[in-house]
Amino acid sequence: MQRYALLLSMLLFSQSALADGGGTSPATVELSNLLPPPPAAGSIAAKHDLQVVLSTQKARTAADMAAAKADAERSVFRFADVFGMSFQASALPKTAAFFTRTAALDKEAVKEAKDYWQHPRPSEVSSQVHPLSKEKANDWSYPSGHSTFGYTTAVLLANMVPEKRADIFARADVYAEHRIVMGVHFPSDIEAGHLAGTVIADDILRDPSYQADYQAARTELRHALGLPADPAPASSPMPAATAVH
């Protein structure tokens, strides 16, 4: 967790520095300049990555596999577990449009990074891995595109509905971990997706060209959930010296 926090702070600082030095928009994010490289073949980290995939494969149940296959859909509406069954595209057209735009941005950014590292998927590293889906040719493993989208989505949803922040991020964790259950990604791919998604979401939240769509989706979603237009400000804990007993 400490390593992740350190890497994330470095990535966000790098993005801010790039923006201050001439400006970048989410459409030009180059993750290959920001993420750490994947584990080198034959390294201790790579061996650990493979062992986690094999252990997960051995332990996965029919229910696990069904849930993982369902999460292969790259859609904000996989977060209906958090918001309820009314959380669907037909009822939330502005939300659907905003996250469709987000998914396209994620895919573009991740493709650049995947093509840069060309890191093989688990089944290409070991014949012992039996994936639950066949991925496209030359669609490399690092970083995980689904995980990137899941965490980009989580950051954005958590800013729209901070009342459900913990549940949103818990769902994003499961969404990402299902890529390991599927046997199509390593843990390092998932961690890189977590970092990448957070960086991309941060850019979206700061990019003026996204603000109108973001605000429209936020207003629509909060209204559909029966929440006030703006969340209540977080309350600060009372200092110990003035606490009433």
VEXLUMKE-833678 format. One line per 10 residues: number of its first residue (from 0); their letters; for each residue x, y, z of N, C-alpha, C. Coordinates in Angstrom, 3 decimals, always signed. Layout:
N
NUM = a = X Y Z X Y Z X Y Z; ... $
***
This chain:
245
0 = mqryalllsm = +0.828 -1.203 +0.000 +0.000 +0.000 +0.000 +0.865 +1.256 +0.000; +1.967 +1.234 +0.811 +2.852 +2.389 +0.846 +3.520 +2.613 -0.505; +3.912 +1.498 -1.154 +4.535 +1.618 -2.472 +3.563 +2.225 -3.466; +2.316 +1.779 -3.430 +1.305 +2.326 -4.337 +1.117 +3.817 -4.088; +1.010 +4.215 -2.832 +0.794 +5.633 -2.509 +1.962 +6.482 -2.998; +3.181 +5.967 -2.842 +4.354 +6.718 -3.286 +4.360 +6.857 -4.801; +4.107 +5.759 -5.500 +4.078 +5.807 -6.961 +2.998 +6.753 -7.456; +1.836 +6.697 -6.830 +0.736 +7.556 -7.262 +1.075 +9.022 -7.065; +1.656 +9.356 -5.924 +1.998 +10.763 -5.687 +3.020 +11.246 -6.698; +3.952 +10.380 -7.076 +4.963 +10.739 -8.067 +4.322 +10.942 -9.438 $
10 = llfsqsalad = +3.373 +10.055 -9.790 +2.715 +10.163 -11.091 +1.890 +11.436 -11.185; +1.138 +11.740 -10.143 +0.303 +12.929 -10.173 +1.163 +14.193 -10.197; +2.285 +14.160 -9.491 +3.191 +15.300 -9.528 +3.769 +15.471 -10.921; +4.122 +14.351 -11.562 +4.662 +14.413 -12.923 +3.657 +14.992 -13.896; +2.391 +14.569 -13.765 +1.345 +15.089 -14.639 +1.152 +16.585 -14.437; +1.176 +17.036 -13.185 +1.014 +18.460 -12.911 +2.178 +19.257 -13.488; +3.370 +18.706 -13.387 +4.542 +19.387 -13.922 +4.464 +19.502 -15.437; +4.002 +18.431 -16.092 +3.852 +18.458 -17.541 +2.827 +19.502 -17.958; +1.716 +19.559 -17.224 +0.666 +20.517 -17.561 +1.169 +21.946 -17.380; +1.915 +22.180 -16.302 +2.426 +23.524 -16.051 +3.465 +23.926 -17.076 $
20 = gggtspatve = +4.137 +22.916 -17.645 +5.205 +23.224 -18.573 +4.754 +23.396 -19.999; +3.500 +23.341 -20.292 +3.088 +23.531 -21.673 +1.709 +23.002 -21.941; +1.201 +22.232 -20.995 -0.186 +21.798 -21.100 -0.323 +20.426 -21.730; -1.060 +19.569 -21.069 -1.459 +18.291 -21.632 -2.938 +18.154 -21.383; -3.580 +17.386 -22.196 -4.976 +17.057 -21.959 -5.054 +15.554 -21.829; -6.137 +14.996 -21.260 -6.242 +13.551 -21.132 -6.009 +12.823 -22.447; -6.384 +13.433 -23.567 -6.240 +12.763 -24.857 -4.781 +12.557 -25.239; -3.848 +13.251 -24.542 -2.440 +13.117 -24.883 -1.628 +12.483 -23.756; -2.274 +11.906 -22.754 -1.558 +11.245 -21.676 -0.770 +10.068 -22.238; +0.517 +10.024 -21.954 +1.359 +8.910 -22.375 +1.766 +8.136 -21.133 $
30 = lsnllppppa = +1.074 +7.043 -20.882 +1.311 +6.269 -19.677 +2.700 +5.655 -19.657; +3.287 +5.425 -20.822 +4.629 +4.850 -20.861 +5.661 +5.782 -20.247; +5.342 +7.078 -20.167 +6.233 +8.041 -19.530 +5.990 +8.163 -18.033; +4.931 +7.526 -17.545 +4.512 +7.717 -16.158 +4.583 +6.451 -15.314; +4.218 +5.317 -15.887 +4.155 +4.078 -15.118 +5.531 +3.428 -14.990; +5.737 +2.673 -13.908 +6.954 +1.871 -13.825 +6.878 +0.740 -14.848; +8.002 +0.177 -15.283 +7.945 -0.934 -16.237 +7.397 -2.192 -15.581; +6.869 -3.123 -16.377 +6.390 -4.392 -15.811 +7.580 -5.226 -15.332; +7.330 -6.246 -14.506 +8.419 -7.100 -14.028 +9.177 -7.744 -15.198; +10.485 -7.767 -15.091 +11.312 -8.372 -16.137 +11.143 -9.884 -16.133 $
40 = agsiaakhdl = +11.176 -10.490 -17.313 +11.040 -11.943 -17.436 +12.100 -12.644 -16.584; +11.662 -13.643 -15.817 +12.581 -14.400 -14.983 +12.889 -13.774 -13.643; +12.405 -12.556 -13.400 +12.668 -11.886 -12.127 +11.806 -12.482 -11.015; +12.182 -12.191 -9.779 +11.397 -12.666 -8.642 +9.970 -12.123 -8.715; +9.838 -10.849 -9.119 +8.504 -10.243 -9.222 +7.669 -10.940 -10.281; +8.297 -11.300 -11.408 +7.568 -11.983 -12.483 +7.128 -13.376 -12.034; +7.975 -14.058 -11.311 +7.625 -15.394 -10.816 +6.474 -15.306 -9.814; +6.505 -14.280 -8.979 +5.414 -14.077 -8.024 +4.111 -13.777 -8.762; +4.190 -12.944 -9.782 +3.020 -12.628 -10.602 +2.363 -13.900 -11.126; +3.175 -14.764 -11.709 +2.648 -16.002 -12.295 +2.067 -16.907 -11.220 $
50 = qvvlstqkar = +2.730 -16.990 -10.068 +2.239 -17.843 -8.999 +0.865 -17.397 -8.512; +0.653 -16.085 -8.434 -0.657 -15.576 -8.013 -1.729 -15.978 -9.028; -1.420 -15.867 -10.307 -2.384 -16.252 -11.346 -2.722 -17.730 -11.233; -1.708 -18.578 -11.049 -1.934 -20.024 -10.957 -2.705 -20.386 -9.682; -2.389 -19.726 -8.585 -3.097 -19.998 -7.329 -4.562 -19.571 -7.431; -4.790 -18.433 -8.074 -6.160 -17.954 -8.269 -6.923 -18.911 -9.167; -6.278 -19.380 -10.209 -6.908 -20.326 -11.132 -7.312 -21.604 -10.409; -6.457 -22.098 -9.542 -6.731 -23.331 -8.808 -7.895 -23.163 -7.841; -8.026 -21.971 -7.271 -9.040 -21.747 -6.235 -10.375 -21.250 -6.780; -10.430 -20.802 -8.041 -11.645 -20.162 -8.533 -12.805 -21.158 -8.626 $
60 = taadmaaaka = -13.974 -20.698 -8.225 -15.189 -21.513 -8.254 -16.015 -21.155 -9.484; -17.083 -21.915 -9.691 -17.989 -21.619 -10.810 -18.577 -20.226 -10.647; -18.914 -19.856 -9.414 -19.469 -18.524 -9.160 -18.429 -17.445 -9.440; -17.179 -17.695 -9.036 -16.103 -16.746 -9.311 -15.948 -16.523 -10.813; -15.964 -17.601 -11.554 -15.771 -17.509 -13.001 -16.928 -16.780 -13.671; -18.147 -17.049 -13.210 -19.309 -16.366 -13.783 -19.243 -14.864 -13.513; -18.869 -14.497 -12.296 -18.768 -13.078 -11.939 -17.665 -12.398 -12.731; -16.542 -13.078 -12.906 -15.429 -12.509 -13.658 -15.798 -12.308 -15.121; -16.502 -13.271 -15.695 -16.929 -13.142 -17.093 -17.902 -11.977 -17.260; -18.789 -11.798 -16.291 -19.738 -10.682 -16.365 -19.005 -9.348 -16.322 $
70 = daersvfrfa = -17.930 -9.288 -15.540 -17.166 -8.049 -15.421 -16.233 -7.809 -16.601; -16.237 -8.711 -17.568 -15.454 -8.462 -18.778 -16.050 -7.299 -19.578; -17.315 -6.955 -19.294 -17.947 -5.805 -19.927 -17.328 -4.523 -19.378; -16.852 -3.671 -20.281 -16.226 -2.415 -19.855 -17.298 -1.336 -19.832; -17.984 -1.227 -18.706 -19.117 -0.304 -18.608 -19.249 +0.223 -17.191; -19.569 +1.501 -17.073 -19.821 +2.091 -15.761 -20.974 +1.385 -15.065; -21.865 +0.773 -15.825 -23.052 +0.173 -15.232 -22.771 -1.179 -14.577; -21.514 -1.622 -14.610 -21.113 -2.750 -13.780 -21.094 -2.333 -12.303; -21.158 -1.034 -12.050 -21.196 -0.530 -10.676 -22.622 -0.483 -10.125; -23.548 -1.140 -10.794 -24.920 -1.212 -10.288 -24.973 -1.901 -8.931 $
80 = dvfgmsfqas = -23.971 -2.719 -8.617 -23.892 -3.354 -7.296 -23.896 -2.294 -6.194; -23.328 -1.136 -6.499 -23.226 -0.055 -5.518 -24.481 +0.803 -5.506; -25.010 +1.095 -6.705 -26.080 +2.092 -6.817 -27.481 +1.497 -6.960; -27.584 +0.204 -7.189 -28.891 -0.414 -7.338 -29.245 -0.675 -8.782; -30.257 -1.475 -8.998 -30.613 -1.926 -10.341 -31.160 -0.813 -11.220; -31.542 +0.317 -10.640 -31.999 +1.444 -11.458 -30.829 +2.165 -12.130; -29.618 +1.795 -11.744 -28.408 +2.389 -12.318 -28.131 +1.699 -13.649; -28.768 +2.209 -14.708 -28.623 +1.636 -16.038 -28.715 +2.727 -17.096; -28.179 +2.401 -18.273 -28.021 +3.395 -19.329 -29.343 +4.030 -19.749; -30.385 +3.247 -19.824 -31.664 +3.779 -20.303 -32.213 +4.869 -19.391 $
90 = alpktaafft = -31.880 +4.806 -18.105 -32.369 +5.799 -17.149 -31.396 +6.958 -16.961; -30.159 +6.791 -17.421 -29.112 +7.784 -17.165 -28.323 +8.071 -18.443; -28.962 +8.679 -19.430 -28.292 +8.884 -20.725 -27.065 +9.794 -20.658; -27.095 +10.817 -19.817 -25.944 +11.725 -19.711 -24.768 +11.036 -19.019; -25.094 +10.238 -18.025 -24.056 +9.466 -17.342 -23.444 +8.452 -18.299; -24.296 +7.790 -19.068 -23.814 +6.808 -20.044 -22.901 +7.461 -21.066; -23.280 +8.616 -21.575 -22.488 +9.311 -22.589 -21.137 +9.743 -22.036; -21.134 +10.260 -20.810 -19.881 +10.725 -20.205 -18.904 +9.567 -20.030; -19.378 +8.422 -19.546 -18.472 +7.300 -19.304 -18.125 +6.548 -20.583; -18.941 +6.675 -21.610 -18.539 +6.141 -22.920 -17.352 +6.944 -23.452 $
100 = rtaaldkeav = -17.416 +8.237 -23.271 -16.296 +9.102 -23.660 -15.048 +8.768 -22.839; -15.242 +8.523 -21.558 -14.140 +8.157 -20.676 -13.511 +6.834 -21.108; -14.338 +5.861 -21.459 -13.832 +4.550 -21.883 -12.969 +4.664 -23.134; -13.376 +5.520 -24.054 -12.597 +5.711 -25.283 -11.237 +6.329 -24.974; -11.223 +7.279 -24.058 -9.972 +7.914 -23.642 -9.048 +6.897 -22.981; -9.591 +6.104 -22.058 -8.812 +5.074 -21.389 -8.191 +4.108 -22.394; -9.004 +3.668 -23.333 -8.538 +2.679 -24.306 -7.372 +3.218 -25.119; -7.464 +4.479 -25.510 -6.390 +5.101 -26.293 -5.106 +5.201 -25.483; -5.234 +5.647 -24.238 -4.051 +5.806 -23.386 -3.408 +4.459 -23.072; -4.221 +3.448 -22.786 -3.702 +2.132 -22.444 -3.040 +1.472 -23.656 $
110 = keakdywqhp = -3.613 +1.646 -24.840 -3.029 +1.034 -26.037 -1.602 +1.532 -26.263; -1.396 +2.825 -26.056 -0.042 +3.381 -26.224 +0.930 +2.691 -25.285; +0.525 +2.488 -24.020 +1.403 +1.863 -23.033 +1.621 +0.383 -23.341; +0.548 -0.311 -23.720 +0.685 -1.731 -24.047 +1.632 -1.932 -25.231; +1.482 -1.128 -26.246 +2.337 -1.256 -27.423 +3.793 -0.922 -27.093; +3.978 -0.042 -26.127 +5.329 +0.348 -25.741 +6.050 -0.812 -25.047; +5.383 -1.459 -24.075 +6.040 -2.514 -23.307 +5.889 -3.905 -23.924; +4.787 -4.154 -24.619 +4.548 -5.451 -25.254 +4.789 -6.607 -24.273; +4.190 -6.478 -23.126 +4.352 -7.489 -22.074 +3.369 -8.637 -22.317; +3.835 -9.879 -22.399 +2.944 -11.004 -22.723 +1.931 -11.294 -21.618 $
120 = rpsevssqvh = +0.813 -11.855 -22.027 -0.224 -12.240 -21.078 +0.159 -13.552 -20.380; -0.515 -13.856 -19.265 -0.152 -15.050 -18.487 -0.096 -16.339 -19.288; -1.069 -16.561 -20.166 -1.092 -17.818 -20.920 +0.048 -17.912 -21.926; +0.659 -16.777 -22.265 +1.812 -16.786 -23.162 +3.107 -17.028 -22.398; +3.030 -16.792 -21.082 +4.199 -17.016 -20.226 +4.257 -18.465 -19.754; +3.088 -19.048 -19.488 +3.027 -20.419 -18.975 +1.841 -21.173 -19.568; +2.102 -22.403 -20.020 +1.028 -23.253 -20.563 +0.120 -23.765 -19.451; +0.512 -23.538 -18.197 -0.329 -23.971 -17.072 -1.519 -23.028 -16.855; -1.462 -21.857 -17.464 -2.546 -20.882 -17.309 -3.636 -21.174 -18.334; -4.852 -21.297 -17.845 -5.996 -21.583 -18.708 -6.997 -20.423 -18.614 $
130 = plskekandw = -6.854 -19.423 -19.471 -7.723 -18.238 -19.389 -9.164 -18.562 -19.759; -10.071 -17.746 -19.239 -11.498 -17.949 -19.499 -11.975 -17.208 -20.746; -11.083 -16.463 -21.375 -11.440 -15.771 -22.617 -10.205 -15.685 -23.500; -10.434 -15.546 -24.783 -9.337 -15.390 -25.735 -9.226 -13.913 -26.081; -8.095 -13.323 -25.774 -7.900 -11.907 -26.032 -7.436 -11.681 -27.472; -7.594 -10.460 -27.943 -7.210 -10.123 -29.306 -5.704 -10.242 -29.485; -5.279 -10.570 -30.691 -3.861 -10.649 -30.991 -3.200 -9.291 -30.784; -2.001 -9.316 -30.217 -1.220 -8.095 -29.971 -1.901 -7.134 -28.995; -2.834 -7.653 -28.203 -3.420 -6.851 -27.125 -2.686 -7.260 -25.855; -1.642 -6.538 -25.550 -0.692 -6.944 -24.533 -1.267 -6.842 -23.121 $
140 = sypsghstfg = -0.463 -7.267 -22.152 -0.959 -7.452 -20.795 -0.823 -6.232 -19.888; +0.199 -5.399 -20.113 +0.537 -4.339 -19.161 +0.385 -2.960 -19.777; -0.406 -2.093 -19.132 -1.271 -2.291 -17.961 -2.615 -2.894 -18.367; -3.378 -3.332 -17.400 -4.714 -3.858 -17.670 -5.671 -2.739 -18.069; -6.256 -2.870 -19.257 -7.203 -1.864 -19.721 -8.478 -1.844 -18.894; -8.976 -3.035 -18.540 -10.187 -3.093 -17.724 -9.949 -2.468 -16.347; -8.795 -2.764 -15.754 -8.497 -2.188 -14.445 -8.356 -0.677 -14.533; -7.702 -0.210 -15.584 -7.568 +1.232 -15.778 -8.941 +1.882 -15.854; -9.819 +1.311 -16.675 -11.171 +1.864 -16.792 -11.912 +1.782 -15.455; -11.758 +0.662 -14.743 -12.460 +0.497 -13.471 -12.070 +1.556 -12.456 $
150 = yttavllanm = -10.773 +1.859 -12.394 -10.321 +2.850 -11.411 -10.540 +4.282 -11.889; -10.445 +4.528 -13.185 -10.841 +5.848 -13.697 -12.298 +6.111 -13.326; -13.128 +5.119 -13.589 -14.551 +5.222 -13.296 -14.797 +5.420 -11.805; -14.060 +4.671 -10.978 -14.253 +4.771 -9.529 -13.929 +6.169 -9.010; -12.827 +6.740 -9.477 -12.460 +8.084 -9.027 -13.542 +9.091 -9.420; -14.011 +8.994 -10.649 -15.029 +9.931 -11.123 -16.355 +9.748 -10.382; -16.777 +8.500 -10.223 -18.026 +8.234 -9.497 -17.920 +8.687 -8.037; -16.750 +8.468 -7.434 -16.574 +8.852 -6.035 -16.612 +10.359 -5.855; -16.222 +11.105 -6.881 -16.335 +12.558 -6.813 -17.758 +13.022 -7.088; -18.493 +12.244 -7.875 -19.895 +12.576 -8.111 -20.747 +12.239 -6.893 $
160 = vpekradifa = -20.460 +11.089 -6.293 -21.264 +10.596 -5.164 -20.315 +10.200 -4.024; -19.723 +11.168 -3.354 -18.770 +10.842 -2.283 -19.397 +10.091 -1.118; -20.718 +10.142 -1.005 -21.400 +9.399 +0.050 -21.153 +7.890 -0.072; -20.838 +7.427 -1.275 -20.636 +6.003 -1.510 -19.190 +5.676 -1.896; -18.274 +6.554 -1.528 -16.876 +6.405 -1.943 -16.298 +5.029 -1.598; -16.455 +4.582 -0.370 -15.855 +3.307 +0.048 -16.399 +2.144 -0.780; -17.712 +2.125 -0.982 -18.323 +1.040 -1.756 -17.893 +1.086 -3.220; -17.739 +2.278 -3.750 -17.322 +2.429 -5.150 -15.932 +1.851 -5.353; -15.009 +2.194 -4.471 -13.645 +1.694 -4.634 -13.541 +0.203 -4.329; -14.354 -0.291 -3.428 -14.376 -1.733 -3.172 -14.841 -2.482 -4.417 $
170 = radvyaehri = -15.833 -1.914 -5.102 -16.318 -2.548 -6.343 -15.252 -2.492 -7.434; -14.515 -1.386 -7.508 -13.436 -1.277 -8.490 -12.354 -2.313 -8.228; -12.063 -2.572 -6.960 -11.074 -3.596 -6.619 -11.506 -4.969 -7.135; -12.761 -5.308 -6.910 -13.276 -6.600 -7.377 -13.254 -6.660 -8.903; -13.672 -5.584 -9.537 -13.686 -5.504 -11.003 -12.286 -5.773 -11.561; -11.282 -5.187 -10.934 -9.903 -5.380 -11.383 -9.404 -6.793 -11.091; -9.670 -7.286 -9.886 -9.202 -8.613 -9.502 -9.814 -9.719 -10.358; -10.978 -9.452 -10.919 -11.598 -10.436 -11.801 -10.768 -10.691 -13.060; -9.885 -9.774 -13.415 -9.008 -9.997 -14.562 -7.975 -11.077 -14.250; -7.613 -11.206 -12.971 -6.725 -12.297 -12.558 -7.508 -13.606 -12.534 $
180 = vmgvhfpsdi = -8.736 -13.560 -12.029 -9.599 -14.743 -12.042 -9.784 -15.247 -13.468; -9.919 -14.337 -14.407 -10.066 -14.704 -15.820 -8.789 -15.345 -16.382; -7.677 -15.127 -15.709 -6.409 -15.665 -16.185 -5.811 -14.880 -17.323; -6.239 -13.620 -17.483 -5.761 -12.818 -18.613 -4.827 -11.686 -18.184; -4.639 -11.519 -16.866 -3.746 -10.467 -16.382 -3.002 -10.904 -15.135; -1.840 -10.307 -14.956 -1.028 -10.497 -13.759 -1.397 -9.431 -12.713; -1.055 -9.663 -11.441 -1.272 -8.632 -10.424 -0.588 -7.315 -10.754; +0.606 -7.362 -11.362 +1.298 -6.116 -11.711 +0.534 -5.329 -12.760; -0.191 -6.022 -13.642 -1.031 -5.336 -14.630 -2.156 -4.570 -13.942; -2.692 -5.198 -12.890 -3.797 -4.606 -12.142 -3.318 -3.371 -11.376 $
190 = eaghlagtvi = -2.163 -3.499 -10.736 -1.615 -2.366 -9.989 -1.335 -1.195 -10.936; -0.779 -1.491 -12.112 -0.515 -0.437 -13.089 -1.822 +0.203 -13.553; -2.870 -0.608 -13.703 -4.171 -0.068 -14.077 -4.733 +0.847 -13.009; -4.489 +0.507 -11.744 -4.930 +1.356 -10.631 -4.255 +2.728 -10.716; -2.950 +2.712 -10.936 -2.213 +3.964 -11.069 -2.673 +4.748 -12.295; -2.763 +4.050 -13.429 -3.135 +4.715 -14.678 -4.529 +5.318 -14.595; -5.472 +4.557 -14.038 -6.839 +5.052 -13.936 -6.953 +6.274 -13.056; -6.183 +6.293 -11.973 -6.212 +7.438 -11.071 -5.652 +8.682 -11.747; -4.556 +8.511 -12.477 -3.951 +9.641 -13.189 -4.899 +10.186 -14.256; -5.506 +9.301 -15.026 -6.413 +9.731 -16.091 -7.625 +10.459 -15.498 $
200 = addilrdpsy = -8.179 +9.898 -14.423 -9.331 +10.545 -13.792 -8.965 +11.925 -13.258; -7.786 +12.047 -12.680 -7.329 +13.345 -12.185 -7.264 +14.356 -13.325; -6.777 +13.928 -14.471 -6.725 +14.825 -15.630 -8.124 +15.236 -16.085; -9.026 +14.264 -16.115 -10.392 +14.562 -16.539 -11.030 +15.596 -15.608; -10.820 +15.428 -14.319 -11.415 +16.349 -13.349 -10.852 +17.756 -13.471; -9.659 +17.887 -14.043 -9.038 +19.203 -14.175 -9.150 +19.778 -15.581; -9.583 +18.983 -16.542 -9.624 +19.422 -17.935 -10.936 +20.179 -18.218; -10.856 +21.451 -18.604 -12.080 +22.234 -18.865 -12.985 +21.620 -19.928; -12.408 +20.910 -20.875 -13.222 +20.361 -21.958 -14.141 +19.229 -21.498; -13.898 +18.709 -20.307 -14.734 +17.634 -19.764 -15.763 +18.132 -18.759 $
210 = qadyqaarte = -15.649 +19.375 -18.326 -16.443 +19.823 -17.183 -17.946 +19.836 -17.431; -18.363 +20.271 -18.613 -19.804 +20.329 -18.880 -20.424 +18.933 -18.845; -19.758 +17.958 -19.496 -20.272 +16.587 -19.513 -20.225 +15.965 -18.120; -19.156 +16.245 -17.396 -19.019 +15.713 -16.035 -20.130 +16.245 -15.132; -20.345 +17.550 -15.168 -21.360 +18.151 -14.305 -22.761 +17.668 -14.662; -23.021 +17.482 -15.957 -24.335 +16.988 -16.385 -24.567 +15.573 -15.869; -23.543 +14.743 -15.969 -23.657 +13.368 -15.481 -23.811 +13.344 -13.964; -23.049 +14.174 -13.288 -23.107 +14.237 -11.830 -24.493 +14.654 -11.356; -25.049 +15.693 -11.975 -26.379 +16.174 -11.601 -27.433 +15.107 -11.858; -27.360 +14.475 -13.010 -28.320 +13.429 -13.375 -28.255 +12.264 -12.395 $
220 = lrhalglpad = -27.038 +11.821 -12.079 -26.876 +10.662 -11.204 -27.351 +10.959 -9.792; -26.985 +12.106 -9.251 -27.397 +12.438 -7.888 -28.916 +12.578 -7.799; -29.524 +13.136 -8.831 -30.985 +13.264 -8.845 -31.637 +11.879 -8.874; -31.095 +10.985 -9.702 -31.665 +9.643 -9.811 -31.545 +8.871 -8.505; -30.512 +9.158 -7.729 -30.300 +8.474 -6.457 -31.051 +9.143 -5.303; -31.760 +10.243 -5.616 -32.499 +10.938 -4.578 -31.609 +11.695 -3.615; -30.442 +12.126 -4.110 -29.489 +12.850 -3.276 -29.555 +14.351 -3.569; -29.172 +15.183 -2.609 -29.149 +16.635 -2.871 -28.164 +16.951 -3.988; -28.362 +18.077 -4.643 -27.514 +18.446 -5.778 -26.043 +18.450 -5.416; -25.736 +18.889 -4.196 -24.352 +18.920 -3.723 -24.253 +18.149 -2.413 $
230 = papasspmpa = -23.210 +17.324 -2.273 -23.056 +16.577 -1.023 -22.730 +17.508 +0.138; -23.078 +17.092 +1.330 -22.740 +17.874 +2.518 -21.229 +17.903 +2.678; -20.667 +19.028 +3.081 -19.215 +19.094 +3.276 -18.777 +18.144 +4.380; -17.598 +17.559 +4.189 -17.078 +16.635 +5.200 -16.852 +17.383 +6.500; -17.296 +16.797 +7.583 -17.132 +17.448 +8.888 -15.768 +17.107 +9.464; -15.127 +18.078 +10.051 -13.824 +17.868 +10.663 -14.013 +17.383 +12.090; -13.160 +16.438 +12.530 -13.287 +15.968 +13.914 -12.990 +17.095 +14.899; -13.706 +17.096 +15.988 -13.522 +18.156 +17.003 -12.185 +17.960 +17.704; -11.401 +19.022 +17.852 -10.114 +18.896 +18.558 -10.334 +18.332 +19.958; -9.372 +17.509 +20.403 -9.519 +16.838 +21.708 -9.668 +17.847 +22.855 $
240 = atavh = -8.974 +18.972 +22.722 -8.988 +19.937 +23.812 -10.336 +20.589 +24.010; -11.179 +20.597 +22.956 -12.473 +21.272 +23.080 -13.633 +20.297 +23.003; -13.330 +19.011 +22.977 -14.399 +18.025 +22.877 -15.275 +18.075 +24.120; -16.578 +17.865 +23.908 -17.538 +17.865 +25.015 -17.748 +16.441 +25.485; -17.644 +16.203 +26.771 -17.804 +14.868 +27.334 -19.076 +14.797 +28.172 $
***
